[in-house]
Amino acid sequence: MVTTAGDVYTFGLNRFQQLGYPLDTPASTTTASSSSFKNASSSDEPIQSNPRRVVGALKKEVVLGAAASRTHTAVFTADSLYTWGTNRGQLGYPAAGTAVQVLPRKVTLVSQPVIQITATENATACLLESRDVVVLYHEAYLKIAFPLTPFPSKMQTYRPPKVGAKPIISKVASCGNTFAALSSLGDVFTFNLDSGSSTSSAANVLNTGSPSPFFTSPDGTSSPGSALARLTPRPQRIWNLRRKFTAVTDVGVGLDGSIILCTVSGHVFLRSKKYESSSSKGGGGATPMTPSGSNSSGGGFKFSRVPYLQRVIKVAANSTGGFAALRADVPLRFIEIEGATLSRDLLSIIPHWERIGPPEVEKSRKEKKAAGGEEDGEDSDGEEDSDMAIERDIEVAKKLYDVAEMWDLTWEVLTGGTDAAVKVGHKSIPIHKAVVASRSNVLAQALSTNRSLKLECSDFTALLFVHYLYSDEFPAVWDSRIGMPLRTYLPSGGKLDYGTVKNELKTLAIDYDLPAFAESLKRQVKNPPSSTLPTHLSSVLYLASTKSKSILPALQPDVVLVLSDSKIPVHSSILRARCPFFTTFFDDPIWSATRKEEAKQSKTVMFELKLSHLNGEVMNLVLEHIYRDAGMSLFHSVDRSTPEEFIDFTVQVLAAANELLLDKLKQVCSAVLRSFGSFLPSPSTRL
């Protein structure tokens, strides 16, 4: 194991001194012959059970990577390679006099920085920083030449100056006598190293102690045995890139030359030996086909795709025939939850605001967002939002001024669920009693004793006041950024005293006990008030659901939701504003009149809406969203013993939101389900 700090820890069997430190056991004797290990009983095996740090030459080194085989271990730092274990010619230094290397020793043959290593019992392959692959084998330094170009060697190709970098080797893997190399193009190469001669030579070195005649240096010069050049393998291309999605991203080598690889498309392929029927030879069963030679073009092997595996990014294999594939999670689309929509929905049920429609600034922003025209920029987001708020206030002020000028008696009819009015001068502005009364106790008491609220102010000030009660927002016309464009918009002869408007609003805020409103009026520039509307409506819902005796008549609910296990009293005006499902019913005058007549005959102020397919717990969560525009915080109070139960409940809420056409709540539920996606127990539940 290599830690992030660069330390190396080893544990396990130390039969070949591959752990990097001596163990004081009966089997850990000075003899290094393999026969002594074969005769040792299993109870005398030198075993290190707990991880132990390897020191020696690595004490002050920062190790970056490691590889281990059955007989030796190799690690590398930023500029050096170290090996230890039983020397079969793969440690990088002569076996004569160093048949067994107990402690880490630096390999001087490898002078270039190493970025990856892989090891077998007889060889150590290194991928250098220069992207060359060298193998320490049979006490030699072999440089492997890969045919990286996809064109035949006899073909001369033109390479434009702006073309991408030349293909390089990006990974090496090994098992047994087979080595595999992966190129940056996605091609796979393999080569084999004969273990027979290597093993016999290593045995001769161990037994005779004579120097090996096959020692080759990195510069290509060799000592008397230049015949080692004949041992240099010739790599074969076993996977050729045909299409972009077939490029290999990872490769592993397993038992008997089997290869596992994964492609850009996320699929997994296995290379295994071909089998031919032996019936033609007069015998039953099947026998593996043997490649015609080491230089054959993949003869005797075939690739087959592993079914039911997708999105695989890493693969691995071992020497006992096992394979593994690491699958990546599905890249989930970001679920963008809309901002606060409570004020926007409540404004939509005011009759005069519904007639003039929402600001054009808001429409253009939605269209731009739908078209994907908004650019992401953290630095400009704040300024853009501030400019958008000013533009919206200018347009709202203009529309409210138009309402004051265009007012006529037809606008005073109680439509859209309005059941009270704000009287200012000779005008009567229809309002919803439950919404306005929820804003303060003073307003609730005033509307409980009278169906109208009389204000002593100008028409424009009254409209600003009503706008704040429904949305927690109002245009600060005394701010020059808003007041100047509004003044130029006024018709010739039109006058609007901004100072008087501000003083009248201050008086209304104090008289009707609206501290957040009063606080926002203290400055000479736009100062958005703190949001209190969700809190006020949530308190109204709580009083209604608990059937509190202290609830004032103006806040009394007028609808009862009949569920499978309970009844919940609610307010039709808020349901009308927030839920398109209920809006469809309440906007039908015949439907509403019929229910109100039934309620009148039963001598009750409330009429029933039957939703017996929903339970109280689900509906309470839906109402929390409707009344206070709650998002992800809705599910903080949901207590379930297992993730499966939590997900099941969230799906029920999602189904209710889908039925009631609550788009924002559907987005919230989808985001919650995605957060718990890793806990889904089965594909059916996941679906």
C-alpha positions in Angstrom: 0.0 0.0 0.0 1.2 3.5 -0.8 -0.2 6.3 1.3 -0.8 9.9 0.2 2.2 10.9 2.3 4.4 8.7 0.1 5.0 5.9 2.7 4.9 2.2 1.7 3.3 -0.5 3.8 3.3 -4.2 3.1 1.8 -7.3 4.8 1.2 -10.9 4.0 3.5 -13.9 3.1 7.2 -13.2 3.0 8.3 -16.5 1.5 10.4 -14.7 -1.2 11.4 -11.7 1.0 9.0 -9.6 -1.0 7.8 -7.5 2.0 10.9 -5.4 2.2 12.0 -6.3 5.8 13.2 -9.5 7.5 10.8 -11.5 9.7 12.0 -13.4 12.7 10.3 -16.7 12.1 11.7 -20.2 11.8 11.2 -20.2 8.1 13.0 -16.9 7.6 16.4 -18.4 7.5 19.5 -17.2 5.6 19.1 -19.8 2.9 17.5 -18.4 -0.2 16.9 -21.6 -2.2 13.3 -22.2 -3.3 13.5 -25.8 -2.3 13.8 -24.9 1.4 10.5 -22.9 1.1 8.8 -25.8 -0.6 9.7 -28.1 2.3 8.6 -25.7 4.9 5.3 -26.4 6.6 2.5 -24.0 6.4 2.7 -23.3 10.1 6.3 -22.1 9.7 5.5 -19.7 6.9 6.8 -16.2 7.5 3.7 -14.0 7.6 3.2 -10.4 8.5 -0.4 -10.0 9.5 -0.6 -6.3 10.1 0.6 -3.6 7.7 4.2 -2.6 8.4 6.1 0.3 6.9 9.0 -0.4 4.6 12.0 1.8 5.5 15.6 1.3 4.6 16.4 3.3 1.4 12.7 4.5 1.4 12.8 6.1 4.8 13.1 9.6 3.5 11.6 9.0 0.0 8.1 10.0 -1.2 6.9 6.9 -3.1 4.4 7.6 -5.9 3.4 4.1 -7.0 4.1 0.4 -6.5 3.6 -3.0 -8.1 4.0 -6.5 -6.5 4.3 -10.0 -7.9 4.6 -13.3 -6.2 8.3 -13.1 -5.8 9.2 -9.4 -5.6 8.0 -5.8 -5.1 8.9 -2.6 -7.0 8.1 1.0 -6.1 9.1 4.3 -7.7 9.6 7.9 -6.6 9.7 11.0 -8.7 13.2 10.1 -10.0 14.1 6.6 -8.9 13.0 3.0 -9.0 13.5 0.6 -6.1 13.0 -3.2 -6.0 13.4 -6.1 -3.5 12.6 -9.8 -3.2 13.9 -13.0 -4.8 16.0 -12.1 -7.8 15.1 -14.0 -11.0 16.6 -11.4 -13.2 13.7 -9.0 -12.8 15.1 -6.7 -10.0 17.3 -4.7 -12.3 20.7 -5.8 -11.0 22.7 -9.0 -11.3 21.6 -12.0 -9.4 25.1 -13.1 -8.7 25.7 -12.2 -5.0 22.1 -10.8 -4.8 19.9 -13.9 -5.1 17.6 -12.4 -2.4 17.3 -8.6 -1.8 15.7 -8.2 1.6 15.7 -4.4 1.8 14.7 -1.9 -0.9 17.5 -1.2 -3.4 17.7 1.5 -6.0 17.8 0.3 -9.7 20.5 2.3 -11.5 19.6 0.9 -14.9 16.4 3.0 -14.9 17.6 6.6 -14.9 14.5 8.3 -16.3 11.5 9.1 -14.2 8.9 6.4 -14.0 5.1 7.1 -14.0 3.8 3.5 -13.8 5.1 0.0 -13.2 3.7 -3.5 -13.4 5.3 -6.7 -12.2 5.2 -10.5 -12.8 7.3 -13.2 -11.3 9.9 -12.9 -14.0 9.8 -9.3 -15.2 9.2 -5.7 -14.2 7.8 -3.4 -16.8 8.1 0.4 -16.4 6.3 3.2 -18.3 8.7 6.1 -18.3 8.0 9.8 -18.3 9.1 9.8 -21.9 6.3 7.3 -22.6 8.8 4.6 -23.5 8.2 1.1 -22.0 11.2 -0.8 -20.7 11.3 -4.2 -19.1 13.7 -5.6 -16.5 13.9 -9.2 -17.6 16.5 -11.9 -17.5 18.9 -9.4 -15.9 18.5 -7.2 -19.0 17.1 -3.8 -19.8 14.7 -4.2 -22.8 13.1 -1.3 -24.6 9.9 -2.3 -26.3 9.0 -0.7 -29.6 5.3 -0.4 -30.3 3.9 0.1 -33.8 1.8 3.1 -32.6 1.0 4.5 -36.0 -2.1 3.0 -37.4 -0.6 2.9 -40.9 1.6 0.2 -42.4 5.3 0.6 -41.9 5.9 0.9 -45.7 3.4 3.8 -46.0 4.8 7.3 -45.6 2.1 9.6 -44.1 1.9 13.4 -44.1 1.3 14.9 -40.6 -0.1 18.5 -40.7 1.5 20.9 -38.2 -1.7 21.6 -36.3 -2.6 17.9 -35.9 -2.8 16.5 -32.4 0.1 15.0 -30.5 1.6 11.7 -31.7 0.1 8.6 -30.0 1.8 7.4 -26.9 1.5 4.6 -24.4 -0.7 5.6 -21.5 -0.9 2.3 -19.4 0.8 -1.0 -19.0 -0.6 -4.2 -17.3 0.6 -7.7 -16.9 -0.1 -11.2 -15.6 1.9 -14.4 -15.9 3.9 -14.1 -19.1 1.6 -11.6 -20.9 2.0 -7.9 -20.9 -0.5 -5.4 -22.4 0.0 -1.7 -23.3 -2.8 0.9 -23.9 -2.1 3.7 -26.3 -3.6 7.2 -26.2 -5.5 6.4 -29.4 -7.3 3.6 -27.7 -5.4 0.7 -29.3 -4.2 -2.3 -27.2 -0.9 -4.1 -27.7 0.4 -7.3 -26.1 3.7 -9.1 -25.9 4.8 -12.3 -24.2 8.0 -13.0 -22.3 9.1 -16.7 -22.1 9.3 -17.7 -18.5 11.0 -21.0 -19.2 14.5 -19.7 -20.1 14.2 -16.9 -17.5 13.4 -19.3 -14.8 16.2 -21.7 -15.7 18.7 -18.8 -16.0 17.6 -17.5 -12.6 18.0 -20.9 -11.1 21.5 -21.2 -12.6 22.4 -17.8 -11.1 21.0 -18.8 -7.7 22.7 -22.2 -7.7 26.1 -21.4 -9.3 26.5 -17.8 -8.3 28.2 -17.0 -11.6 27.5 -13.7 -13.3 24.8 -13.7 -15.9 26.0 -13.6 -19.5 23.0 -11.6 -20.5 23.3 -8.1 -18.9 22.3 -5.2 -21.2 22.7 -1.6 -20.3 20.1 1.2 -21.1 22.4 2.6 -23.9 21.9 -0.7 -25.8 25.4 -2.1 -25.3 25.6 -5.5 -23.9 28.1 -7.8 -22.4 29.3 -11.0 -24.0 25.8 -12.3 -24.5 24.4 -10.2 -27.3 22.0 -13.0 -28.0 19.7 -11.3 -25.6 18.5 -9.1 -28.4 16.8 -12.2 -29.7 14.6 -12.2 -26.5 13.2 -8.7 -27.1 9.5 -9.3 -27.9 7.6 -7.9 -30.8 4.3 -6.4 -29.6 1.1 -7.2 -31.5 -1.9 -5.0 -31.9 -4.9 -6.9 -30.6 -7.4 -4.1 -30.6 -7.4 -1.6 -33.4 -9.4 1.6 -33.2 -12.1 1.5 -35.9 -14.6 4.0 -34.6 -14.3 6.7 -31.9 -16.6 5.0 -29.4 -14.6 1.7 -29.6 -11.4 3.4 -28.2 -10.2 1.5 -25.2 -10.0 3.4 -21.9 -8.7 0.7 -19.6 -7.2 -2.7 -19.8 -6.3 -5.6 -17.5 -4.5 -8.9 -18.0 -5.6 -12.2 -16.4 -5.0 -15.9 -16.4 -3.5 -17.6 -19.5 -3.3 -14.4 -21.6 -6.9 -13.4 -21.1 -7.5 -9.7 -21.6 -10.3 -7.5 -20.2 -10.9 -4.0 -21.5 -13.5 -1.3 -21.5 -14.2 1.2 -24.2 -15.3 4.9 -24.4 -18.9 3.7 -24.8 -18.7 2.0 -21.4 -18.8 -1.6 -22.7 -16.6 -4.4 -21.5 -14.9 -7.0 -23.7 -13.0 -10.2 -22.8 -10.3 -11.8 -24.8 -10.2 -15.6 -24.2 -8.8 -18.6 -26.0 -10.7 -20.1 -28.9 -11.8 -23.7 -28.4 -12.1 -26.2 -31.2 -14.1 -29.3 -31.1 -12.1 -32.5 -30.7 -14.8 -34.6 -32.3 -12.9 -34.5 -35.5 -10.0 -36.1 -33.7 -12.2 -38.9 -32.4 -12.5 -37.5 -28.9 -15.3 -35.6 -27.0 -15.2 -32.2 -25.5 -13.2 -29.2 -26.6 -9.6 -28.2 -26.5 -8.1 -24.7 -26.6 -6.5 -23.6 -29.8 -2.9 -22.7 -29.5 -1.6 -19.6 -31.3 0.7 -20.5 -34.2 3.5 -18.4 -32.7 4.3 -15.4 -30.7 4.2 -13.2 -33.7 0.8 -14.3 -34.9 -1.8 -11.6 -35.2 -3.9 -12.7 -32.3 -4.5 -16.2 -33.5 -6.2 -18.5 -31.0 -8.0 -15.7 -29.2 -11.3 -14.0 -29.6 -13.1 -11.0 -28.1 -16.6 -11.2 -26.7 -18.6 -8.5 -25.1 -19.8 -9.0 -21.5 -23.6 -8.6 -21.4 -25.4 -6.3 -18.9 -22.5 -4.1 -18.3 -22.6 -0.4 -19.3 -21.0 2.9 -18.1 -17.8 1.0 -17.1 -14.7 3.2 -16.6 -12.2 0.7 -15.0 -11.5 -3.0 -15.4 -9.2 -5.4 -13.6 -8.2 -9.1 -13.7 -6.1 -11.5 -11.6 -4.0 -14.6 -12.0 -6.8 -16.9 -10.8 -9.3 -16.2 -13.5 -11.3 -13.4 -11.8 -12.4 -10.2 -13.5 -13.8 -6.9 -12.1 -15.4 -3.8 -13.7 -16.0 -0.5 -12.1 -19.2 1.2 -13.2 -19.7 5.0 -13.0 -23.0 6.5 -11.9 -25.4 8.0 -14.4 -24.5 11.7 -14.9 -27.7 13.2 -13.6 -29.2 16.3 -15.0 -29.2 19.3 -12.7 -32.6 20.0 -11.3 -33.1 23.7 -11.1 -35.7 24.6 -8.5 -37.6 27.8 -9.2 -37.2 30.7 -6.9 -39.8 32.1 -4.6 -43.2 31.9 -6.4 -45.6 32.7 -3.5 -45.7 36.4 -4.1 -46.1 36.0 -7.9 -49.0 33.5 -7.4 -50.8 35.7 -4.9 -50.5 38.8 -7.1 -52.1 36.8 -9.9 -55.4 36.6 -8.1 -55.8 40.4 -7.5 -58.4 41.4 -10.1 -56.7 44.6 -11.2 -53.3 43.0 -11.4 -54.7 40.1 -13.4 -56.1 42.5 -15.9 -52.8 44.3 -16.6 -50.7 41.2 -16.6 -47.2 40.5 -15.2 -44.3 42.9 -16.0 -42.7 42.5 -19.4 -39.3 42.2 -17.7 -40.4 39.0 -16.1 -41.8 37.6 -19.3 -38.6 38.4 -21.3 -36.5 36.8 -18.6 -38.5 33.6 -18.7 -38.3 33.5 -22.5 -34.5 34.1 -22.4 -34.1 31.3 -19.8 -36.2 28.9 -21.8 -34.1 29.6 -24.9 -30.9 29.0 -23.0 -29.7 32.6 -23.6 -28.6 33.4 -20.1 -24.9 33.3 -19.6 -23.4 32.0 -16.4 -21.2 34.4 -14.6 -20.7 34.6 -10.9 -19.3 38.1 -11.0 -22.2 39.5 -13.1 -25.0 37.7 -11.4 -25.4 40.2 -8.6 -25.3 43.2 -10.8 -27.7 41.6 -13.3 -30.2 40.7 -10.5 -30.0 44.3 -9.1 -30.6 45.8 -12.6 -33.5 43.4 -13.2 -35.1 44.4 -9.9 -34.9 48.1 -10.7 -36.4 47.5 -14.2 -39.2 45.5 -12.7 -39.9 48.2 -10.1 -40.1 50.8 -12.9 -42.6 48.7 -14.8 -44.7 47.8 -11.7 -44.9 51.5 -10.8 -46.0 52.4 -14.3 -48.7 49.7 -14.3 -50.0 50.7 -10.9 -50.2 54.3 -12.0 -52.1 53.2 -15.1 -54.5 51.2 -12.9 -55.2 54.3 -10.8 -55.9 56.3 -13.9 -58.0 53.7 -15.7 -60.1 52.7 -12.8 -63.9 52.3 -13.3 -66.8 50.8 -11.5 -66.5 47.4 -13.3 -63.2 46.9 -11.6 -64.9 47.0 -8.2 -66.9 43.8 -8.7 -65.9 41.0 -6.3 -64.4 38.5 -8.7 -61.7 35.9 -8.5 -62.6 34.8 -5.0 -62.3 38.3 -3.5 -64.5 38.8 -0.4 -63.5 42.2 0.9 -62.3 45.6 -0.3 -59.9 48.4 0.4 -61.8 51.7 0.2 -59.8 54.8 -0.8 -61.7 57.9 -1.7 -64.5 56.9 -4.1 -62.7 53.7 -5.2 -63.1 50.2 -3.8 -60.2 47.8 -4.5 -61.3 44.1 -4.2 -59.1 42.0 -2.0 -59.0 38.5 -0.4 -59.7 38.7 3.3 -57.6 35.7 4.3 -54.5 37.0 2.6 -54.7 40.6 3.8 -55.8 39.6 7.4 -52.8 37.2 7.7 -50.4 40.1 7.5 -51.0 41.5 11.0 -53.5 41.2 13.9 -54.6 44.8 13.3 -55.6 44.0 9.8 -57.3 40.7 10.9 -59.4 42.5 13.6 -60.4 45.3 11.1 -61.6 42.8 8.5 -63.3 40.6 11.1 -65.7 43.4 12.0 -66.0 45.0 8.5 -65.8 43.7 5.0 -63.9 46.8 3.9 -60.7 48.5 5.0 -60.8 52.3 4.7 -57.5 54.1 4.0 -56.7 57.8 4.2 -54.2 58.2 1.3 -54.0 58.7 -2.4 -55.1 56.0 -4.9 -51.5 55.3 -6.0 -50.4 54.9 -2.4 -53.3 52.5 -1.7 -52.3 50.4 -4.7 -48.7 50.3 -3.5 -49.9 49.2 -0.1 -52.1 46.4 -1.5 -49.2 45.3 -3.7 -46.9 44.9 -0.6 -49.5 42.9 1.3 -49.7 40.4 -1.4 -46.1 40.1 -2.4 -43.7 41.5 0.2 -42.5 43.9 -2.5 -43.3 47.4 -3.8 -41.6 49.9 -6.1 -39.7 52.6 -4.2 -40.7 55.5 -6.4 -38.7 58.0 -4.3 -35.5 56.3 -5.5 -34.2 58.3 -8.4 -33.5 55.2 -10.4 -37.2 54.4 -10.3 -38.7 57.9 -9.9 -37.1 59.6 -12.8 -38.3 57.0 -15.5 -41.7 57.1 -13.9 -41.8 60.9 -14.0 -41.0 60.9 -17.7 -43.8 58.3 -18.2 -46.5 60.5 -16.6 -48.7 62.3 -19.2 -48.5 66.0 -19.5 -50.1 67.6 -16.5 -49.8 64.4 -14.4 -48.3 65.0 -11.0 -47.0 62.5 -8.4 -45.5 63.7 -5.1 -43.0 61.0 -4.1 -42.4 62.5 -0.7 -46.1 62.4 0.1 -46.4 58.8 -1.2 -43.6 57.7 1.1 -45.0 59.5 4.2 -48.4 57.9 3.6 -46.9 54.5 3.4 -45.0 55.1 6.6 -48.3 56.0 8.3 -50.0 52.9 7.0 -47.1 50.6 8.1 -47.3 52.0 11.6 -51.1 52.0 11.9 -51.5 48.4 10.7 -48.5 47.0 12.6 -46.2 46.1 9.7 -42.7 46.5 11.2 -40.8 45.0 8.2 -42.6 47.4 5.9 -41.9 50.3 8.1 -38.2 49.4 8.3 -37.8 49.3 4.5 -39.2 52.9 4.3 -36.4 54.5 6.4 -34.0 54.9 3.5 -34.0 57.3 0.6 -33.2 54.5 -1.9 -34.7 51.1 -2.6 -34.5 48.9 0.5 -36.3 45.6 -0.1 -38.3 44.6 3.1 -37.5 41.3 4.8 -39.8 38.5 3.7 -42.6 37.9 6.2 -45.4 36.6 3.9 -44.5 32.9 4.1 -44.3 33.1 7.9 -47.7 34.9 8.2 -49.5 32.4 5.9 -47.8 29.4 7.7 -49.2 30.7 11.0 -52.7 31.0 9.5 -52.4 27.3 8.3 -51.3 26.2 11.7 -54.2 28.0 13.4 -56.7 26.5 10.9 -55.4 23.0 11.2 -55.3 23.0 15.0 -58.9 24.5 15.0 -57.7 27.1 17.4 -60.4 29.0 19.2 -58.3 32.2 19.1 -58.5 32.5 15.3 -60.3 35.6 14.2 -63.3 35.5 11.8 -61.3 37.0 9.0 -58.9 34.1 9.1 -61.5 31.4 9.3 -61.0 28.7 6.6 -63.8 28.2 4.1 -62.9 24.8 2.6 -62.4 21.4 4.2 -60.2 18.8 2.4 -61.6 15.3 3.2 -58.7 12.9 3.1 -58.5 9.1 3.7 -57.6 9.5 7.4 -58.4 13.1 8.3 -60.0 16.4 7.5 -57.9 19.6 7.0 -59.5 23.1 6.9 -57.9 25.5 4.4 -58.5 28.8 2.6 -59.9 28.8 -0.9 -58.2 32.1 -1.8 -54.7 30.7 -1.1 -55.5 27.3 -2.8 -56.8 29.3 -5.8 -53.6 31.3 -6.1 -51.1 28.5 -5.6 -52.6 25.4 -7.1 -53.9 25.2 -10.7 -55.9 22.1 -9.8 -58.1 23.9 -7.3 -58.1 27.1 -9.5 -60.0 25.1 -12.2 -62.8 24.4 -9.7 -63.0 27.7 -8.0 -63.1 29.6 -11.3 -66.3 27.8 -12.2 -69.1 29.9 -10.7 -71.7 27.1 -10.9 -69.4 24.7 -9.1 -68.6 27.2 -6.4 -72.2 28.3 -6.0 -73.4 24.8 -5.6 -70.9 24.0 -2.9 -71.6 27.2 -1.0 -75.3 26.5 -1.2 -74.7 23.0 0.3 -72.6 24.5 3.0 -75.3 27.0 3.8 -78.0 24.3 4.0 -75.8 22.3 6.4 -75.3 25.6 8.5 -71.5 25.7 8.1 -69.2 28.2 6.6 -67.0 25.5 5.0 -67.7 23.2 2.1 -66.0 19.9 1.5 -63.5 18.8 -1.2 -63.1 15.0 -1.2 -59.5 13.8 -1.8 -59.9 10.4 -0.2 -57.0 8.9 -2.2 -54.5 11.1 -0.3 -53.5 10.7 3.4 -53.1 13.5 5.9 -49.3 13.2 6.2 -48.8 13.7 2.4 -51.3 16.5 2.2 -49.8 18.3 5.2 -46.5 18.5 3.3 -48.2 19.7 0.2 -50.0 22.4 2.1 -46.8 23.5 3.8 -45.5 24.1 0.3 -48.6 25.9 -0.8 -48.8 28.2 2.2 -45.1 29.1 2.7 -43.4 28.1 -0.5 -41.1 25.7 1.2 -38.5 23.8 -0.8 -36.1 21.1 0.2 -36.7 22.1 3.9 -40.1 20.3 3.6 -38.4 16.9 4.0 -36.2 17.8 7.0 -39.1 16.9 9.3 -39.8 13.6 7.6 -38.8 10.8 9.8 -38.4 7.3 8.4 -36.4 4.4 9.7 -35.0 3.3 6.3 -34.1 5.1 3.1 -36.6 2.9 1.2 -39.4 4.2 3.4 -38.3 7.8 3.0 -38.1 7.3 -0.8 -41.6 5.7 -0.8 -43.0 8.7 1.0 -41.3 11.1 -1.3 -42.8 9.3 -4.3 -46.2 9.7 -2.7 -45.7 13.5 -2.3 -44.4 13.6 -5.9 -47.6 11.9 -7.1 -49.8 14.4 -5.2 -47.8 17.3 -6.6 -48.2 15.9 -10.1 -51.9 15.5 -9.7 -52.3 19.0 -8.2 -50.1 20.5 -10.9 -47.6 21.9 -8.5 -44.5 22.2 -10.8 -42.2 23.6 -8.2 -43.0 20.9 -5.6 -42.4 18.3 -8.4 -38.9 19.8 -8.9 -38.3 19.6 -5.1 -39.4 16.0 -4.9 -37.2 15.1 -7.9 -34.2 16.7 -6.3 -34.8 14.8 -3.0 -35.1 11.5 -4.9 -31.9 12.2 -6.7 -30.1 12.9 -3.5 -31.1 9.4 -2.2 -30.5 7.6 -5.5 -27.7 5.5 -4.2 -30.0 4.0 -1.6 -32.5 2.6 -4.1 -32.7 -1.1 -3.5 -33.8 -2.4 -6.9 -34.3 -1.4 -10.5 -38.1 -1.5 -10.2 -38.0 0.9 -7.2 -35.4 3.1 -9.0 -37.8 3.3 -12.0 
